[in-house]
Amino acid sequence: MTLDEALITAARRYCKDNYTYWANRYAKERSGSDFPEYAYSDKDYDLFPRYNVLAAMLGEVEMLVGKSFPALLTCRETLAHIGHAAQSLFTVSDNPIEAAAIQNEREKFIHYVENITPGELTKITPLPYRRRLNEKERENVRQHLLDRWNYDGDYWDPLVEKSPGNILFLAKMHLTDADYQAIKDYICSHSTPYLLEITEEATDTEITCSEFHPDCYETAYCDYSYDWLLYGSYESTITFAGEQLLSFIRQLFAGREQLFNQWPE
């Protein structure tokens, strides 16, 4: 890796690791009420906003994957700007404790990317390729999916019948670990080098196949050929489309065809 690539990788890992830390702490330490209405305590407001802003920063950092910079300082400045400015629907609040927690995480991230040394960067290990699409790319991908599969980023088959072609769906409860692995192996060996991960939050991403898993929720996967589509729903179903993919699924489930197009029990 170049020093720029190492710095972007380090920033990604920083956001991912700290997101996990604060999400786990909130899950264990939440002290607000659940009934009669969901409410946050002051302690909660010092916890969950931290992982929200880390998620917002991570999304912006992932847009830098694959980019080059004229100097390491330029890369640092770009990342520091992300620390200052990254926003999401979950990073805006009038609560002063929440605002202070968000600002604290921003400052820690900025300090990290501004002060990690070139020597430390040479020791950074790679992360799996994962690049967030910019707005123009996202619009282009979604237009292709709408034209080819009538997929608009909302509910799709079997929740709403939209596919212009044949589909099969399976309840996740009927898939074994071996089934999941076989599906992943097939898709990874019959696809273009990168897959597209399309989410209901519109955080659409170009990923390496190691990042793909069929067990997903309100997420669709395809590649740049758009010849196939895999869609996971909140109803714990996985839908398959595309004749070659359907042929493989029929072969994989030979003798278990009764599982096709059956809703979870």
SULPEKA-V800401 format. One record per helix or strand. SS is the DSSP state (A for helix, B for strand). FROM is the first residue (numbers start at 0). TO is the last residue. If there is no record, write none. Layout:
SS|FROM|TO, SS|FROM|TO
//
This chain:
A|2|28, A|41|44, A|47|61, A|71|84, A|95|114, A|117|120, B|129|131, A|134|148, B|166|170, A|171|173, A|176|188, B|194|198, B|204|206, A|208|210, B|218|222, B|228|231, B|236|240, A|242|251, A|256|258
//
